[in-house]
Amino acid sequence: MFEKVLIANRGEIAVRIIQTCRRLGIGSVAVYSEIDARSLHVRQADEAVFLGPPRSDQSYLVKEKLIEAALNTGCQAVHPGYGFLSENPGFADLVASAGLAFVGPKAAVIATLGDKIASKELAMAAGVPVVPGHNQALGEIDEVLALAGGVGFPLLLKPAAGGGGKGMRVVFSAEELPGALRACQEETRKAFADNRIFIERYLASPRHVEIQIIADHHGNVVHLGERECSVQRRHQKIIEETPSPAVDAVLRRRMGDMAVSLVRKVGYTNAGTVEFLLDPAGDFFFLEMNTRLQVEHPVTEMVTNLDLVELQLRVAAGEPLPISQEDLRPQGWAMEARINAEDPGRGFLPSTGIITRYAKPRGRHIRLDSGIEAGSQVGVFYDSMLAKVIAWGQDRPEAIQQLVQALNRYHIEGVVTNMDFVNAILNHPAFARGELSTGFVEEHFEDGQMKLEPAQDKLHIMAIAATLIYHARQNLVRDSLKPMAAKLGQAHEQKEPPRYMVKNEKWVYGLRLSQQDQTRAWLIWVGDRAYQVLTPELEFFRRRLKLTIDGQDHYLRLQYRENSIITAYCGIVSQFDIYSPKEWELAHFMPQSKAEANLDELCSPMPGLVVEVRVKPGDRVYRGQDLVIIESMKMECGVSSPRDGEVDQVKASQGQAVETDDVLLTFKEA
């Protein structure tokens, strides 16, 4: 086994690899850019080497710097994690040429299987069904338009290199194709230093099911079962689970055998994942192979009780696999939610900032893979994923419930995250039924919100939590006046149970509170429904609250906005205003008029770097036309015109850093 390993990555995956290295007694060397100097992975590693400026093409993607760091610190191996250079054959070749072990397959194998075009050709040669399309890199736009006509719309533009959904675009018409192709080529060039794009027919609502394999240098290959990864946004997974609710033992064997034969044919070693699209009839098509550790590997670990990073290191060190296919006895069900710094209500635009409050979810069968803590800086230069929450259960309903409770207990403030969004997915009836596809989010959600009305029992629980905290504040005020009682006379003892009117965005509830003998036990009526509630010590400033209601534990997050209490629970986020009956009689509830958008300005929808300004003063533009391209978290987004008109002033320039709502350009008055 190795004595020291360089981890050529950052964030939660670097932390994850460090943990296994520490358990095995292997020294770990982290690398970091200027912006990551105080990051968690840097502090947890035994050593750390500075790479350079924040931009990945000047730090984490500079192969020579990584090789130099490994040699100077006496490492015997390099673990690439995922993303960055993990599927770059040139990097794997440099590692081997330097006399170091690359924790992954050989460079030639990465070049074949990591390249989407080459891997499809290999699959076709092996008789594996593939998605129809044009399996060659695209050339000039006239040729592309002709090919697109043969494939048919909608079609999918896919990068030959890399993974994680970066550089992919669905194109619905010939008019969209030129702009979409340029965006794909630029995005994949920046992410993977390769701008080759090919075409596949777009399959609207298949399942995404993948097979995890591990192979050693002694001819042993084992598949570790499937993962269901259908729930995605922008072609990137956000919830994964194993096993898949759509895969039975027969289909599992067929898919597993195909994955094993494919990797045997190419001489694959180390961990890898063969990805398939599965249609409702049970037919599956080879999609691609990821020649690295997957983001969602923890769910496989939780049902197999294996450490995939340990297996990777042992295989890279030349050891035979310690397991055979017959040894595997997966137990239970595991499910993972990716927590990203992004705003689901604004098209999943990236969010940046400083983590101001942070509390980890805890509990039996709960795992957290995280690269952040209170004080961590979330910038524009890297992927938006912050952490992964993983839960295990005896069966699928238990795994869902465990994960929901864990997300209810997870607390991140300072940046906008998708935490409540993924929790809402887990609470959707269609998800509970296992009715999944890659179009799940588009089918069931709009602007980051579930299309179904929230369940009233969940809203009752949220109203109870907000009212209890408000009631505690009222008691705190009353208690602060007690020293004045001798001068003002004794306060009138409240004999009737406290009553409140509770209003959120859509509903109004009448609540009646009855505390039982000064204990933490309450009987609370919401309308005509009574709840037995057990509380902790109540404080007005509490931001996380555990309530035991009718014998069941519930965890909620709270925020305070003036006199309102914003409550988050099971993916529902609602603002509650609480009134006494007298206040309710006096209150005037007038709808708040939203400020009209300023159509004379084009503002940045997110923080990032301006990579292209496509107009100049005096240009005529139309509504929906992309005028400025902004890069944030390795993703390029076009900022479109809010109106038809003429450009007046251009205030943004290429290479400029911008914040959310910065003015990019102005329009002449109509």
Summary of the structure (lengths in Angstrom):
residues: 670
radius of gyration: 27.4
end to end distance: 71.2
largest distance: 94.0
contacts: 2239
relative contact order: 0.08
helix: 30%
strand: 32%
